Amino acid sequence: MRSTEPINWRKSSRSPNNNNCVEVARLGNEAGVRDSKDPDGGHLAVPVPSWHRFIGAVKGGTFDR
């Protein structure tokens, strides 16, 4: 069942205003991730626990080169 609530897509406050960034939104038990350049082009839906692990890995430097 789909919610009729509007989706609140957000991007980093450090992102430029030129729509060239990643946006995220809470979609029930999932985190939605989409490209701001193509907001109607669909989104990825990731379970919230997996999203939290991913963000923790990013913050922890797992993907640093």
C-alpha positions in Angstrom: 0.0 0.0 0.0 1.4 3.4 -1.0 1.3 6.4 1.3 -0.5 9.5 0.2 1.9 11.6 2.3 4.2 13.9 0.3 7.8 12.7 0.1 10.3 15.1 1.6 13.4 14.8 -0.6 16.5 16.3 1.0 20.1 17.1 0.0 23.1 18.2 1.8 23.2 21.8 2.9 26.7 21.9 1.3 25.3 21.0 -2.1 25.3 23.7 -4.8 22.0 25.0 -6.0 22.5 23.6 -9.5 20.6 20.3 -9.1 23.7 18.2 -9.4 23.5 16.1 -6.3 22.1 13.1 -4.5 18.8 13.5 -2.7 17.4 11.2 0.1 14.0 10.7 1.6 12.5 8.4 4.2 10.0 6.0 2.5 8.5 4.0 5.4 11.0 1.3 6.2 13.3 2.3 3.4 15.6 5.2 2.4 15.0 6.5 -1.0 18.0 7.8 -3.0 17.7 9.7 -6.3 19.5 12.0 -8.7 18.4 15.6 -8.4 19.1 16.2 -12.1 16.3 13.6 -12.9 13.7 13.7 -10.1 11.1 11.9 -12.2 13.6 9.2 -13.3 13.0 6.9 -10.3 14.9 6.2 -7.2 16.7 3.4 -5.3 14.9 2.1 -2.2 17.3 0.7 0.5 16.2 -0.8 3.8 16.9 1.7 6.6 19.3 -0.5 8.5 21.4 -1.0 5.3 21.4 2.8 4.7 22.6 3.4 8.2 25.5 0.9 7.7 26.4 2.5 4.4 26.4 6.0 5.9 28.5 4.7 8.8 31.0 3.2 6.4 31.2 6.5 4.5 31.8 8.5 7.6 34.3 5.9 8.9 36.5 6.3 5.7 35.8 2.8 4.3 35.6 4.2 0.7 38.4 6.7 1.0 41.3 6.3 -1.4 
